[in-house]
């Protein structure tokens, strides 16, 4: 999974942007947890910063989101 620290990411399907993520977005979480490939091409825009999250960190983040009644992660 990934955390977009800064910048913008576009998710593409058949070369068309289907979703855009902004700073603070989590993505790829469901794919990591379910061992499935992501169904989109991800285009990280110049100047963006992304942090890679391992499965144990993802579990902690999801628990924090649930415990603090925060919006769910980006679902693409």
Kinemage of the C-alpha trace (Angstrom):
@kinemage 1
@onewidth
@group {chain A} dominant
@subgroup {mainchain}
@vectorlist {calphas} color= white
{ca unk a 1} P 0.000 0.000 0.000
{ca unk a 2} L 0.998 3.607 -0.400
{ca unk a 3} L 0.546 6.957 1.312
{ca unk a 4} L 0.648 10.054 -0.873
{ca unk a 5} L 2.555 12.483 1.328
{ca unk a 6} L 2.595 15.362 -1.109
{ca unk a 7} L 1.391 16.012 -4.646
{ca unk a 8} L -1.084 14.374 -6.995
{ca unk a 9} L -1.534 10.903 -8.450
{ca unk a 10} L -3.796 9.946 -11.346
{ca unk a 11} L -5.318 6.493 -11.740
{ca unk a 12} L -5.798 5.523 -15.366
{ca unk a 13} L -7.734 2.820 -17.137
{ca unk a 14} L -7.312 2.500 -20.891
{ca unk a 15} L -5.200 5.690 -20.823
{ca unk a 16} L -8.042 7.759 -19.311
{ca unk a 17} L -7.930 9.303 -15.837
{ca unk a 18} L -10.639 7.639 -13.733
{ca unk a 19} L -9.639 9.019 -10.334
{ca unk a 20} L -7.240 11.518 -8.793
{ca unk a 21} L -5.610 11.277 -5.365
{ca unk a 22} L -4.279 14.233 -3.398
{ca unk a 23} L -1.931 14.583 -0.420
{ca unk a 24} L -2.914 12.387 2.502
{ca unk a 25} L -4.531 9.681 0.366
{ca unk a 26} L -3.922 6.002 1.007
{ca unk a 27} L -4.168 3.643 -1.937
{ca unk a 28} L -3.354 0.069 -2.853
{ca unk a 29} L -4.441 -1.036 0.604
{ca unk a 30} L -7.149 -3.456 -0.481
{ca unk a 31} L -4.845 -5.006 -3.062
{ca unk a 32} L -2.144 -5.672 -0.468
{ca unk a 33} L -4.593 -7.085 2.050
{ca unk a 34} L -6.240 -9.360 -0.538
{ca unk a 35} L -3.086 -10.245 -2.492
{ca unk a 36} L -4.569 -8.950 -5.745
{ca unk a 37} L -3.010 -6.800 -8.462
{ca unk a 38} L -4.101 -3.186 -8.835
{ca unk a 39} L -6.451 -2.792 -11.791
{ca unk a 40} L -5.214 0.652 -12.828
{ca unk a 41} L -2.136 2.362 -14.117
{ca unk a 42} L -0.878 4.849 -11.529
{ca unk a 43} L 0.762 8.049 -12.759
{ca unk a 44} L 2.607 9.926 -10.036
{ca unk a 45} L 2.871 13.593 -10.957
{ca unk a 46} L 6.261 15.368 -10.800
{ca unk a 47} L 7.174 16.663 -7.348
{ca unk a 48} L 4.935 14.158 -5.571
{ca unk a 49} L 6.167 12.173 -2.564
{ca unk a 50} L 4.903 8.653 -1.875
{ca unk a 51} L 5.606 6.381 1.089
{ca unk a 52} L 5.412 2.589 0.693
{ca unk a 53} L 3.528 0.836 3.513
{ca unk a 54} L 4.008 -2.789 4.524
{ca unk a 55} L 1.114 -5.005 5.582
{ca unk a 56} L 1.649 -4.571 9.338
{ca unk a 57} L 1.659 -0.776 8.981
{ca unk a 58} L -1.494 -0.945 6.854
{ca unk a 59} L -3.246 -2.919 9.596
{ca unk a 60} L -2.251 -0.273 12.172
{ca unk a 61} L -3.441 2.563 9.904
{ca unk a 62} L -6.798 0.893 9.236
{ca unk a 63} L -7.315 0.316 12.962
{ca unk a 64} L -6.470 3.981 13.671
{ca unk a 65} L -8.941 5.130 10.992
{ca unk a 66} L -11.670 2.913 12.451
{ca unk a 67} L -10.964 3.827 16.102
{ca unk a 68} L -10.980 7.557 15.348
{ca unk a 69} L -13.998 7.501 13.012
{ca unk a 70} L -12.000 8.941 10.116
{ca unk a 71} L -12.902 8.649 6.405
{ca unk a 72} L -11.914 5.355 4.784
{ca unk a 73} L -8.938 4.964 2.473
{ca unk a 74} L -9.159 5.768 -1.230
{ca unk a 75} L -10.990 2.944 -2.951
{ca unk a 76} L -10.350 2.673 -6.648
